[in-house]
């Protein structure tokens, strides 16, 4: 089959592509690299106007004219490759907003993909309109919006998730639902909110390329190395504050016996080089299932703290 994968989170689509190629399929991956993580793609769209003086111009244009020049630019990049994005048996979107641009441009791109390819599927592996609606009405001992619902964390800290409440994203959701052949969840955090959705096909666990990920032999040491990778955009949804509090306790109690490595908003390759050195990897607290990075770390033989309902 010819398969087009659109968007990237946590290297998921890159890993899926590797597995599909091994099975003999023809696969193309298009994405923006997932912001600072800089994941590779066959067709990589660049986020322009995101730094320095150009970003200031972008902010002014958006504030006064609601004109998102980064979104328009990515849309233009996409349609330059229009002929290469036709004729696929299957197209899979990694989110209802797979390229992280404005809803109107996402919809234009997704409608194009639907028109010029055979089947369109949505992979639910991150927050979208459906997941957000479920979490806002769901009463649980914990979940990713816990800090917001308890009034402990300001609403602004959840902007990346709460944007799906807006009328534009709600409209995008409704129109995409009508185009889809089916929805797939990658773990329990997305399987549970999709119960009862007529387009929901079921859960297919995250693809981890264990041929490419080799276990790192444990090196006996007087110092235990603990790694914590921080993404400021999802700091509160991951429950990073709990890890930071725990690390403060450990550093006082086991001074000289543990070494802590903390990274923040760095490219994936740098992130991996740091966590390869660790014995223990701290992934996330407020999840019901194991995160993608946690699965890769376990494949390398790390001790991992993550969701495990």
Buried (B, 14 or more C-beta within 10 A) or exposed (E): EBBBBBBBBBBBBBBBBBBBEEEEBEBBBBBBBBBBBBBBBBBBBEBBBEEEEEEEEBEEBBEEEEEBBBBBBBBEBBEEBEEEBEEBEBBBBBBBBBBBBBBBBBBBBBBBBBEBBEBBBBBBBBBBBBBBBBBEEEEEEBBBBBBBBEEEBEEEBBEBBBBBEEEBBBBBBEBBBEBBBBBBBBBBBBBBBBEEBEBBBEBEEBBBBEEEBEEBEEEEEEEBBBBBBBBEBBBBBBBBBBBBEBBEEBBEEEEEEBBBBBBEEBBBEBBBEBBEEBBBBBBBBBBBBBBBBBBBBBBBBBBBBBBEE
